[in-house]
């Protein structure tokens, strides 16, 4: 599909949220309440066999099972956390309304 520059920018800017808004990323098929049922239904309709990775959501993880393993995106090796940097400044809250009563 070929679009004019104006139409491309119009469509692109439909995805940009105004300042102060946050995008809700998980909705529809990936909504938390029905995700497992929806994905099972999609697999059924597409005739796809669920892999062992998809089954891992069902397995219960014991409390205190350890830290998650981070994988290097370049070499695939396990990464070790050397230091955790904490936030210097707290997150700024929205300004309070100081209107007259």
Secondary structure as UniProt FT lines:
FT   HELIX           5..13
FT   TURN            14..15
FT   TURN            19..20
FT   HELIX           28..30
FT   TURN            32..34
FT   HELIX           35..46
FT   HELIX           52..55
FT   TURN            56..58
FT   TURN            63..64
FT   STRAND          70..71
FT   TURN            73..75
FT   STRAND          78..79
//
